[in-house]
Structures are given as structure tokens and as C-alpha cells.
Amino acid sequence: MSKLSLIIKREYLAKVKNKSFVIMTFLSPILMVSMVALVVYLAMLNGSDKKVVTVLNESNFFTNDFSTIPTASVVQFYNLTLEEAKDSTQRLDYYGLIHIPSGNSMEEVAKQTYFFSKESPSDGFLDDLEDVFQNRLKQKRLESLGVTEQEYGDVNKNFSINTSTFFGKENLKGLNEMNAIVGGGFGYLIMMFIIIYGSFVMRSVIEEKTSRVIEVIISSVKPFQLMMGKIIGTSLAGVTQFVIWIVSASILFTIVFLVFDLDFSAIQNSGNLPQTQAMKMASSGMNNSMQQYADMFLQIPWLTLLSCFLIYFILGYLIYSSIYAAIGAAVDNETDTQQFMLPVISPLMLAIYVGFISVFSNPHGPVAVGFSLFPLTSPIVMLMRLSSGVGEGGVPVWQLVLSIFLLIVTFLAIVWLAAKIYRIGILMYGKKPSYKDLYRWLRY
């Protein structure tokens, strides 16, 4: 056991004292905060710049309707031909021209209306423009049936059904999506950590193997101890770096957003970006709904989520880093590892994509449950589900316990198999291994 602790200490100190490690530890939060602050600033700048459109209305309809477009400012043209209006719009460098020809009916006029622009307009702007025509046409059609403008307003009111659990907890539309995004963020961190620091373990093994240092070390310790020492030492260095990133990034975010008075909501409001159902609800102008979503966000079981994040991170990292260590021991250079990387990374990528698809639509469906129990994908998919809590309305306790149990069993099995490859491959030189060779080494 003392030898294992010495290897862990050696690997840990070798990583944290490395110049590139130190530089990236303190430089990465600065770069990340700067990038996010720049995106928010540009979104604020973009959101404050409304599109200017001109309107040439030759009809008696749609007289003052375009002032309701939230993403545009309107300039009215009078007594101009269509060609003159086009030339003026282009010369003034406005976004586009809405031409409404004369006609006997609103339906006829709407069908012949065109929007002219230098480039293809954004979908969001077109949606807003079409809504203007759609609402007026609806109103006109109902008026022809004897419905007044006030009655039309009453008929056109949106309706949202109240939802609640059997135990009185209020549900909101888009809650599954919000929980999946929060949990997916934690799952994505695990995936990136596994890929980055698993590669560190693999490179460390390859370097010592090619420099023949491993032959000296292996004479004093068992291959299993050496492999576990590298895995644990590198993971501790990674945890150290991760904690520094979180703390420093949080401090920097607070300072930057307070000093420069940046509005994070500008990202959602600018550019007519695609929105989830929850975002659309929040941006519809209903302050009460926005407050409800904020309350639900704060009610996410953060303590449970962070605790499970630590458990799944440790177990998931140990499983994949064992595989990375075995691959590093089997090859002579990093180029030869490429043939083995796809099967390793595929479950992680599959977990991200399938997890988002399944958890968004049905977090308790068979696909989401299956991937949250399968050990190679559970560290990511289970975290997406855990943001809704454990127990009633969330992940059943038995599923959480079974998932962790399967991870532990899988870790022990993979470490045992990886150690067999590591034991033989660490002293093999000059031969590019194949899957057949790895299988043969497992049988020794």
C-alpha cells in the first residue's frame, strides 16, 4: 500500500508542477470568462440595434399595424412608386421594404404583399411580420361573421392548463427540458474530464514505456499498483485543477458582470435565436411565469445533484481511465492509439445525444432509464435525470442504487481486465497491437 501511495504522490506532483498544467489552470478561467462576457456584450449590442424597415402601403388596410413588430423600426413611404421606394430603401441602407399594393379586399392585398431585402431575412423577423398579417386577417374574417374587435380579443386569449403532482407540487411546461439542460451540463463536464484526463493517463504510460523508465519502475512495483497509482494520481491533479477553475471562474464572472453591468438575458432576446418551450414561455412577457421558472430553478436539488456528480465522476473516470491506461500500455506511440479510441469515446458521445433526446421528451421512459443504468453511459444520462430529484416525481431510489452498484461492478471488472493488458503490454515493444492481440493477452 505504501508503494501505491508513493506512485500516486509522484504522479500528482509531476502533473501539478508541470508548467503547461499551471499555465492552463489559471489561464483557462480567464479565457472562459472573457469569451462568455464577450458573447453577452455582443448579444446586448446586437439586441439594441433594431432593424429599420420601410413600408409602402398603397392600400387602405394594415395602416398602423407594423409598429407592433418588436424587432424592427418602421419608416412609412408616401406617394412613391415601387421602384423609387426600393431605391430609397437601398440608398438609406435599411433592412428591407414592405410593399402592400392596392386592392379591393384585405385577403387580396395580403396575397400580393412582398417584402424586399438585399439578403434573405431571418426566420424570426419573417415570423413577426407574418403574425401581423395573420392577426389582422383573422380579425377581419371574424368581423365578417359578426364578431367585434373586443370579442376577437377575448377569443384570441391564450390558455394554459394548470398542472400539479398528486402531492400538490406545481408543474410547469418545459420543466423537463430545464432539468435536462442542468443535468446535461454536469454530464458534459464529466465527459470532457474523462476525455482530457484519461488521455493524460494514456500519454503518461506511453512516455514512460518509450523512454524505458517503466522497466526500472516495474522491477519494484506490481503492474496493477503502477496502473492504479497513475489513474488516481492524475485524477487528483484533475480534481485540483477543476476546483481552481470553478472557484476562480465564479469570482471572475461576478466581478466582470458587476463591473461592466452585463445583462445575461440579452443572449436569449437577441438575434431571434431558436428557443425551447420553456424559453418561449419566459419570453412571452408573463413576469409571473418567469418568476415561477426562477423559483423552480432554485428548487432543483443541488446538494443531491452535486453529491451524485462527485460519485458518478469518480466511478466513471476510474472506468474509462483504466481503459486509457491499458491502451497506453499496449502501444508504442500515440498514433497507434487511434484505432482503439473510437470504441472508447462512442459510449460517451452516445450518452450525450441519446440522453438529451430521451430525457427531454420522457425522463422516465425506457430509453432514458436503460441508458441511465448502463455503466458506460450512466454517469452522463443519470445526471440528466437527477436534476428532477430522487424519489417521488424524480429518479426512483432503486434505479439510483442499481446504477451505482453496476458502475462499481463494472469498474472492478474493467480494472481487472485492463490490468491483464497492462501487465503484458507494458513490456511489449516494436509491434502494433491488434484487437486479436488484446484478446489473447486477456486470456493469459
Steps between C-alpha positions, in 0.01 A plus 500: 500500500790736572628445146161592357491822704850587378395451137188711554707776659757485220237518226314781675807717555627432148173634360444804724862616468491482122525850349225445244271366776556808715454740209177338379366473857504877543463605137195286412254676740613838366446386141164342581368804688628734229329296229166490683520871583576578136203291381268675746633843404458429129149367566413820686649707219313299239175507695507880532530544122150469355451435131359796307244408237304722265133459415336604173129449564287571194188343652249601766596207721779428754541872566661501847563131557876476442595707803428188706799309354740474798816451294460791257446872471268611220539790255193580290531600132230706329435595138788293361508236232623152589831556321554832677426335835750220426770749400442713810512197730827378350654848496418552868636151573181386674426133564215463252179629345144379563289568193123478540323555166153642457203263491132460568530265798743427779540139382589614148749761629669256739557241226675757279718652777878460467797562726809614307849481650864477397539160660282222630319626813526314829229250590422690819434825317283324242302333779432841660403651165270210411336522843392856422320388185368184661344683795336765283365239258359295786332808644356598163365151435330492839358850448337374182331240718376765741778481764606840640861604564457462877345159457789402273745602774313283749495205259869538418619480860751222564414220738738300717375212710605486863710196584604349830623176649269292717684641802434865417829589332440731204630392161600735220533456126860451399603380846637174359709696249637731770591205723660316208710805409621542858579129539643488148744774595636285781506197272688694234761601761550134586541408134758775438686412818516133405627574150758759611643330808460148365726610217748631758518153655549339160775745397678456833509122452622535140777745599634277776474195279686654204769649725552155661450655846217255547746209504666647808174580675342164427785322678391660829119507477228284357344609168160530666639737765671707233183524293280596795757750624502676164121505480444631853791747491386650171139517616601687817696747288193540281274558802743764626492677165121468475444653847732790417310554174161507674607735780698742282240500221220575750695793645590632155141466373372698799759775455455532123119505505489751787768732368382505137127470583442222249150361454511121459139491375613684187619168356143370501345819364742577217511374147176302514684192614314169508334455838380205701145490622610625840686795343202593286280497809744719690540747214128543439478791740341311789706612799317258726609202289858627495498519879359148518780367280757681712349343812502155340865548401589579860300197617717261300657261756847648462648314798382164367614591150848608613540193723401265219719695260799422722407129524437456128803706410733284710357169385466603137851641491650188661329276244611695194846590629567129557420442133723793400785359712463159336507658153809701591675186620411310183649748249839662440382844388192719509428450129432131557231582756260637235371156404388442859354844581169481311359210709603688815351838411186367328304420822573851632380669182200269483412589860499873423283483188263221601481639853382840384248352256352252746513706821350807330196311381455235770753486789336186640456317170671170417779661292594753768484237776700248298782741418505629859560143622751390235839560669681656203229766451345534847742769631355739241138392449425441869619852584258638242218320681619580853430873460133414559591347836494156656181328609149623426492676162869438443735205460382199702741409779543146373614625160760731657632223725505246217680745271777564756527128577540416131765771468699353788476147360595621153795694641634192678454287188663752265791565738558126519495467121703818444762380748549181295560705184719745693709220654598358159483806276720719719809298403407444135695706244518532122162344422176673416236306694169394351172414665596135461819562699306673777259208520790257524658704780172495691507119499848480656 
